[in-house]
Amino acid sequence: MARPVKHSLTLQGHRTSVSLEEEFWQAFRKIAQDQDMPLNALAAQIDAGREDDTGLASAIRLFVLKHYQDQIGG
């Protein structure tokens, strides 16, 4: 797995960036596409539900992990 790369997002009208490994970024984009949801809207949903002490990049990684665990019944 490669080093994290910064990716830009817009949350509630504000630009921000998250550093994610390419594999997580691609999986995140695929989930948004599969849910017919704009990437920024999915990121905003994850942002709104995360704990105060959890960074956005970590929250996205956990969301991706949980999504695929749920798909395989894990």
C-alpha positions as CSV (number, residue, x, y, z in Angstrom):
1,M,0.0,0.0,0.0
2,A,1.3,3.4,-0.9
3,R,1.6,6.5,1.3
4,P,-1.4,8.6,1.8
5,V,-2.1,11.3,-0.8
6,K,-4.0,14.5,-0.1
7,H,-7.5,14.7,-1.8
8,S,-9.7,17.8,-1.7
9,L,-13.3,17.8,-0.5
10,T,-15.9,20.5,0.1
11,L,-17.8,20.1,3.3
12,Q,-20.6,22.6,4.0
13,G,-19.2,25.1,1.5
14,H,-15.6,24.8,3.0
15,R,-12.7,23.3,1.2
16,T,-10.7,20.7,3.1
17,S,-8.3,17.9,2.3
18,V,-7.9,14.4,3.6
19,S,-4.9,12.2,3.3
20,L,-5.9,8.7,2.2
21,E,-4.1,5.8,0.6
22,E,-5.2,5.4,-3.0
23,E,-6.9,2.1,-2.3
24,F,-9.1,3.8,0.4
25,W,-9.8,6.8,-1.9
26,Q,-10.9,4.5,-4.8
27,A,-13.1,2.4,-2.5
28,F,-14.7,5.6,-1.0
29,R,-15.4,6.9,-4.5
30,K,-16.9,3.6,-5.6
31,I,-19.2,3.5,-2.5
32,A,-20.4,7.0,-3.3
33,Q,-21.0,6.1,-6.9
34,D,-22.8,2.9,-6.0
35,Q,-25.1,4.9,-3.6
36,D,-25.7,7.5,-6.3
37,M,-24.4,10.1,-4.0
38,P,-22.0,12.9,-4.6
39,L,-18.6,12.3,-3.0
40,N,-18.8,15.5,-1.0
41,A,-22.2,14.6,0.3
42,L,-21.0,11.2,1.5
43,A,-18.0,12.9,3.1
44,A,-20.3,15.4,4.8
45,Q,-22.4,12.5,6.1
46,I,-19.4,10.8,7.5
47,D,-18.1,14.1,9.0
48,A,-21.4,14.7,10.8
49,G,-21.4,11.3,12.4
50,R,-17.8,11.0,13.5
51,E,-16.5,11.4,17.1
52,D,-14.8,14.7,18.0
53,D,-11.5,12.9,18.6
54,T,-11.6,11.0,15.2
55,G,-10.0,12.7,12.2
56,L,-12.0,12.8,8.9
57,A,-9.5,10.6,7.1
58,S,-9.7,8.0,9.8
59,A,-13.5,8.2,9.8
60,I,-13.5,7.6,6.0
61,R,-11.2,4.6,6.4
62,L,-13.5,3.2,9.1
63,F,-16.6,3.8,7.0
64,V,-15.0,2.0,4.0
65,L,-13.9,-0.9,6.2
66,K,-17.4,-1.2,7.8
67,H,-19.1,-1.0,4.4
68,Y,-17.1,-3.9,3.0
69,Q,-17.4,-5.9,6.2
70,D,-21.2,-5.5,6.1
71,Q,-21.2,-6.7,2.5
72,I,-19.4,-9.9,3.4
73,G,-21.3,-10.4,6.7
74,G,-18.3,-9.6,8.9
